[in-house]
């Protein structure tokens, strides 16, 4: 649909705040110039002449936001799940990511990834590529074709990884600048570069300084990993003895949200000081519950983050996570929060459906601007869900139908998807 | 297929023991009179004249065994996931189960359950119904139609539940006998009764004595719940001050595996004495990892059970679990074992794909006899999986393809299913 104004009719559910769903049964969701004009129980008379798509008894929710996903790892989702983080990187990740030097392989792999993202309920994502500039540009071309709105990062790594995938410091900086120039030149509508130092163990101080210069020059956001696993955290202490805590090792270079939007994945072991610094700097947290289980990391104190009023979204973290399906990630977030309450700290209550839904929409959406809600002025990202596959004998209210989808929905249940008012071809 | 001998061709994977997969690439799985005759890389000359169904590059695995599932709870799978066990029973379970007094409602609900079980990779199940005799028989009729091989139990409850669903002690015993007579009279091929006292808090000592008499008279197996949640365990101590531990409260009545096969769901908090008694009595454990997360119970020490050589299978425990999909249950078992290792007890190593697959096939299958493997003489339960939906750019060996399915497979991927040599209509 390219009409400046169009209307979706259905059961509209979204979050304004973290504690409750906003519900409009058989209501009208109005898009004007790519933004939400409003949600109406009765269509205002003045809008009467505009096209209405009636989705009957379907649910209409904001598009989901994946704050952390590794595109090249999609090929081995669900595989090699018997290692902790650092071994897992060595055995699974680096050998697979090395293959993306070959553009033919990259195209085959990235096309599968892009197709799956297109068919999912995800409308926005922060994506890691590999160190390879040409393959990263190819991925951005493919993501642009999907119609999703994404940040994509060429990864930087100049230490502590196998030679076959390690960059020289200056090479890493130069390639990053070249990559940025290339993709700015392409004038994508929906695809933007994001600085992507893999994590502190992979990046020398010199490289971090170079990246800061690049960030200032191009005003780019940044994504990385933080406090995921105890061995990793110990390693960062050794590598950066001058750092007060893991996050401080980014902050010393000005790469921890002070100047530009920054999203850090995991934060399983963030201590008081790290949490305070993240708050101060407005760092976004990408909570990746399935990955934190699969790589035996632990469970992030998400309730604490929410109580502190921090920015928290959800990440699939494929292939630490096995699936791009963010409904599953929401369920994992609730489930692991319950185990954390039971086994680790019963002062932090388990997460509720309303809270994980907020995180997967408006919470993560804020990284992209006014995204993830149907409040007026928000960008028009919407997913139409047909839950009739999940049969039930009793009547269910709309909130229950949405809660059920968190546990059970997959791409089969998506009838339509819109990003910034443009329909995505499913 | 009703031929006495037929052959499936494909990539055959199954477990003989718990540590490794048996693999036969592009091999032949031979069924004779409902049992496995053998797995062959090359078809023996003497079998040459028999029909072969070639499933190309599909995987062929033993049917999955669900050792614990509540049929009436299927209607609210994925709902009301914000309570611990005892509140959850009060708020969600009992009101829904009460509806099964109405046969019309029961038929609507149980038909949905039976259809889903039929389409899943499950070939065997131990199923809880409700207290209602007519609805339980209806469920058994429907399960018989599916072609799956199941134990189904009319639930017994004569205390500590709302009046609208509570039985009188003698009534409960009498109805159980009537139910057994009714269903034995029906001469089902694949559907058998199993004694089902809900759990100790729901059953008076008098009722347990009656059930023991019934068990002796009809030689019936038994299913129930054990040591799921700390509050429940405390309650059992109060209710049965004479018991040494929770399991002992069953054993005092002879209802803990000493005479008849017995399966106990959960065993999250089984202590040394309980574990020793279960071993002694050969009690089967139905490990229900998703339910143990969703109802905030905790994580069962499955590694310990395996080291002790106990009988351990997997249960979906719908609706504590949200899905009948046992692939998902296997993934949850691996995932929660990792969190247990990280947060609770690092002396118990996390579970591996081989181990959870064993549990979901041969481990639970033993409750049904020689079931859950493709070793000669085993009953011919097989599932043909087409994993081509899950695209990948690199070559994958068969074990990797199976590991991937544990995380990602659902009913879409099932091409064919056989129970005791009979094909199930999907």
Interface residues (C-beta under 8 A of the other chain):
Chain A: X75 X76 X77 X78 X79 X80 X81 X82 X96 X99 X105 X108 X109 X112 X115 X290 X293 X294 X296 X297 X298 X299 X322 X323 X331 X334 X335 X336 X338 X339 X340 X341 X342 X343 X344 X350 X352 X353 X390 X391 X392 X393 X394 X396 X400 X403 X404 X405 X406 X407 X408 X410 X412
Chain B: X75 X76 X77 X78 X79 X80 X81 X82 X96 X99 X105 X108 X109 X112 X115 X290 X293 X294 X296 X297 X298 X299 X322 X323 X331 X334 X335 X336 X338 X339 X340 X341 X342 X343 X344 X350 X352 X353 X390 X391 X392 X393 X394 X396 X400 X403 X404 X405 X406 X407 X408 X410 X412
